[in-house]
């Protein structure tokens, strides 16, 4: 496999370069670059703040990304490191990701790896002078999570508001919206629709479709194979999807899968299954995030599995990659 992502750390503008994946004689290219320097004032692109999963990988922060449309950032998920990763992108010139501008976010589901950064997203931008409440959209349980976070940090809030910092009494607030599938948000920059996905025993897990500037970006969230992802994409410009590859252990004596493998089949999407989904969904670019290699599997095996059914452009996202439709 030729997985070539060139990053120019010195240029004065965002550089988009080809990410080539050559498997079985196939080579495709998508547009990817590391986020840095001054961005365009208009347009739409994705900044991957964290591409990891529960396993603590120092190279990959917790799941989170930003859709930037016409200079406004819309955060999706709040994994570990979300605000510091936004600060890293801001330092590279993505002005929309300045901490005090982070005021709207969407949660896919409430697993800890997707929400451990929520207190960070609530409080750090406030400490950095965000004056408006955080608008937060997510499944049932979002409000309870917010209430408990605010209770946990009540003394901190009291000291910052009434102490020598004189912080605002609004910037740490959260306006939570517990949503159902359908259009959940719209402004002058984007239209956001939520759709249900199948994440094991979670009663509610969501994917999102963002439409902006004539481009469509679909994010699967954590899910086993789901027709709803295919329907939401339907030829979309970018499909961002989770995936795992390989198997973790030997089957049981009765032929039943190893416990970890049974979990992954119920909660996540294998590389072969993702290839089938992508072939039906027909995205212009398929972007991989939240990748879990089991046992001795690796990216080569994962991409080979996808390529059995899908021959379009595929990119494996890394933290702070910027991808434009």
C-alpha positions in Angstrom: 0.0 0.0 0.0 1.2 3.5 -0.8 -0.3 5.7 1.9 1.1 9.1 1.0 0.0 12.2 2.9 2.4 15.1 2.4 2.4 17.8 5.0 4.1 21.1 4.3 4.6 22.7 7.7 6.1 26.0 6.4 3.8 27.3 3.7 1.6 30.3 4.1 -1.7 28.7 2.9 -3.5 25.5 3.3 -2.0 22.9 1.0 -4.2 20.1 -0.4 -2.3 17.1 -1.6 -3.2 13.7 -3.0 -3.6 10.9 -0.5 -3.0 7.8 -2.7 -4.0 4.3 -1.7 -2.9 1.7 -4.2 -4.4 -1.7 -3.6 -4.7 -4.5 -6.1 -3.7 -2.2 -8.9 -6.2 0.5 -7.9 -5.1 4.1 -7.1 -7.5 6.8 -6.0 -6.9 10.3 -4.7 -8.8 12.6 -2.3 -8.0 16.0 -1.1 -6.2 16.2 2.3 -3.9 18.5 4.0 -2.7 19.4 7.5 -4.6 22.3 9.0 -2.4 25.3 9.1 -2.1 28.9 7.8 -5.0 31.2 7.0 -8.1 29.5 5.7 -10.5 30.7 3.1 -13.3 33.0 4.3 -15.9 30.9 2.6 -16.3 27.3 1.6 -16.7 24.1 3.7 -14.1 21.6 5.0 -13.6 19.1 7.8 -10.9 19.4 10.5 -10.2 16.1 12.3 -9.6 17.1 15.9 -9.4 13.5 17.2 -9.5 10.2 15.2 -8.9 7.8 18.0 -11.0 5.3 20.0 -11.1 4.1 23.7 -7.6 2.6 23.4 -5.2 5.4 24.6 -3.1 6.2 21.6 -0.7 9.2 22.0 -1.0 9.9 18.3 -4.8 10.0 18.2 -7.0 12.1 20.5 -10.6 11.2 21.3 -13.2 11.2 18.6 -14.1 14.7 17.5 -14.1 16.8 14.3 -15.2 20.2 13.2 -17.2 21.0 10.1 -16.1 24.5 9.1 -18.6 26.4 6.8 -18.1 30.0 5.8 -15.7 30.6 8.7 -18.0 29.0 11.4 -17.0 25.8 13.2 -19.6 23.1 14.1 -18.1 20.5 16.5 -19.2 16.9 16.3 -18.4 14.8 19.4 -16.3 15.8 22.3 -13.5 13.3 22.9 -10.4 13.8 25.0 -8.4 16.8 24.0 -11.1 18.5 21.9 -10.3 22.1 22.9 -6.6 21.7 22.8 -6.8 20.1 19.4 -9.0 23.0 18.3 -6.3 25.3 19.6 -3.7 23.4 17.6 -5.7 23.9 14.4 -6.3 27.6 15.3 -2.5 28.0 15.7 -2.2 26.7 12.2 -4.6 29.3 10.9 -8.1 27.9 11.2 -9.6 31.0 12.7 -13.0 29.4 13.3 -11.5 27.1 15.9 -10.4 29.9 18.3 -11.5 28.7 21.7 -13.9 31.5 22.5 -15.7 30.8 19.2 -16.6 27.2 20.0 -20.3 27.6 20.8 -22.1 24.8 19.0 -21.7 21.0 19.1 -23.4 17.8 18.2 -23.1 14.5 20.0 -23.4 11.1 18.2 -24.0 9.1 21.3 -23.0 9.1 25.0 -20.2 6.6 25.1 -17.3 7.9 27.3 -14.7 8.1 24.5 -17.1 10.5 22.7 -17.9 12.7 25.7 -14.9 12.8 28.0 -14.1 16.2 26.5 -17.5 17.7 27.1 -16.5 19.4 30.4 -13.5 20.8 28.4 -15.8 22.1 25.7 -18.1 23.6 28.3 -15.6 25.3 30.5 -12.3 26.0 28.7 -13.8 28.3 26.0 -15.6 30.1 28.8 -12.4 30.6 30.7 -11.0 32.0 27.4 -13.9 34.5 27.4 -16.7 32.8 25.5 -19.7 34.9 26.5 -22.5 32.9 25.0 -23.8 29.5 26.2 -22.8 26.4 24.4 -25.5 25.1 22.1 -25.4 21.3 22.4 -27.4 18.8 20.3 -27.5 15.1 21.2 -29.6 12.0 22.0 -31.7 11.4 25.1 -29.5 11.7 28.1 -27.6 14.7 26.9 -29.4 17.1 29.3 -28.7 14.8 32.3 -25.1 14.6 31.4 -24.9 18.4 31.1 -26.6 18.8 34.5 -24.2 16.5 36.2 -21.2 18.3 34.7 -22.4 21.6 35.9 -23.0 20.2 39.4 -19.5 18.7 39.5 -17.8 22.0 38.6 -20.2 24.3 40.6 -17.5 25.5 43.0 -15.2 26.3 40.1 -17.9 28.3 38.5 -18.6 30.2 41.7 -14.9 31.2 42.1 -14.5 32.2 38.5 -17.7 34.3 38.5 -17.4 35.9 42.0 -13.7 35.8 42.4 -11.0 38.0 40.9 -11.5 36.6 37.3 -15.0 38.1 37.0 -16.0 35.6 34.3 -19.4 36.0 32.6 -22.4 34.3 34.1 -23.4 33.1 30.7 -20.4 31.6 29.0 -20.4 28.3 31.0 -24.1 27.7 30.4 -25.3 24.9 28.1 -28.5 25.0 26.1 -29.1 21.3 25.5 -31.4 19.9 22.8 -32.3 16.3 22.9 -33.1 15.5 19.3 -34.7 12.9 17.1 -34.0 11.9 13.5 -34.7 14.7 11.0 -33.4 18.2 10.4 -32.2 19.4 13.8 -30.4 22.6 13.0 -30.2 25.2 10.3 -28.6 28.6 9.9 -27.2 30.7 7.0 -24.2 28.3 6.7 -25.4 24.8 7.2 -28.3 22.4 7.4 -27.9 19.5 9.8 -30.0 16.4 9.8 -29.7 13.5 12.3 -30.4 9.9 11.5 -30.5 6.8 13.7 -27.7 4.2 13.6 -27.2 0.8 15.2 -24.6 0.9 18.0 -25.1 -2.4 19.9 -27.3 -2.0 23.0 -27.4 1.8 22.9 -31.1 2.8 22.7 -30.1 5.9 20.8 -27.1 6.6 18.6 -27.0 9.1 15.8 -25.2 9.9 12.6 -25.3 13.4 11.0 -25.5 14.9 7.5 -24.2 18.4 7.0 -25.2 20.3 3.9 -23.3 23.5 3.2 -22.3 25.5 0.1 -23.7 22.8 -2.2 -21.6 20.1 -0.5 -22.8 17.2 1.7 -20.8 15.6 4.5 -22.2 12.5 6.3 -20.7 11.2 9.6 -21.7 7.7 10.6 -20.8 7.8 14.3 -20.2 4.5 15.9 -22.4 1.9 14.2 -22.7 -1.6 12.9 -23.8 -1.7 9.2 -26.8 0.5 8.9 -29.0 1.2 5.8 -29.6 4.7 7.3 -26.0 5.6 6.5 -26.4 4.6 2.9 -29.6 6.6 2.7 -28.1 9.7 4.3 -25.1 9.7 2.0 -26.7 8.6 -1.4 -23.8 10.0 -3.4 -22.6 12.5 -0.8 -19.3 14.4 -1.2 -17.7 12.9 1.9 -18.7 9.9 4.0 -16.8 9.7 7.3 -17.2 6.2 8.7 -15.8 4.2 11.6 -14.3 0.7 10.9 -12.5 -2.2 12.4 -10.5 -5.0 10.8 -9.3 -8.5 11.9 -10.5 -10.7 14.7 -9.4 -10.7 18.4 -9.5 -14.3 19.4 -10.4 -17.9 18.7 -14.0 -19.0 18.6 -15.5 -20.8 21.6 -15.9 -24.6 21.7 -19.4 -24.4 20.3 -18.2 -22.2 17.4 -19.5 -19.0 19.0 -17.3 -15.9 18.3 -14.8 -14.7 21.0 -16.5 -12.2 23.4 -14.6 -9.3 21.9 -15.5 -10.3 18.4 -19.1 -10.6 19.3 -19.0 -7.1 20.7 -17.4 -5.6 17.6 -20.0 -7.3 15.3 -22.8 -5.8 17.4 -21.4 -2.3 17.8 -19.1 -1.6 14.9 -18.5 -2.1 11.1 -15.9 -4.4 9.7 -13.7 -3.4 6.7 -15.5 -5.8 4.4 -18.9 -4.5 5.6 -17.8 -0.9 5.1 -16.8 -1.7 1.5 -20.4 -2.9 0.9 -21.8 0.2 2.5 -19.6 2.5 0.6 -20.4 0.8 -2.7 -24.2 1.3 -2.0 -23.8 4.9 -0.6 -21.5 6.0 -3.5 -19.6 8.8 -1.7 -17.1 10.9 -3.7 -14.6 10.4 -0.9 -14.7 7.8 1.9 -12.8 8.9 5.0 -11.9 6.5 7.8 -11.8 7.5 11.4 -12.1 5.6 14.8 -10.2 2.7 13.2 -9.7 -0.3 15.5 -7.2 -3.0 14.3 -7.8 -6.3 16.1 -5.0 -8.7 16.8 -2.4 -8.4 14.1 -4.5 -6.6 11.6 -3.4 -3.3 10.1 -4.3 -0.5 7.7 -3.3 -2.6 4.7 -5.6 -5.4 5.7 -8.4 -2.9 6.5 -8.1 -1.1 3.1 -7.9 -4.4 1.3 -11.2 -5.4 2.9 -12.9 -2.2 1.8 -11.5 -2.5 -1.7 -13.3 -5.8 -2.2 -16.5 -3.9 -2.9 -15.6 -0.2 -3.1 -13.1 1.3 -5.6 -13.6 5.0 -4.9 -11.2 7.4 -3.1 -10.4 6.4 0.5 -8.5 8.4 3.1 -7.5 7.3 6.5 -7.7 10.5 8.6 -5.1 11.5 11.1 -5.5 14.1 13.9 -5.5 17.6 12.5 -6.0 16.5 8.9 -8.1 18.9 6.9 -10.3 17.4 4.1 -12.2 19.5 1.6 -15.0 18.0 -0.6 
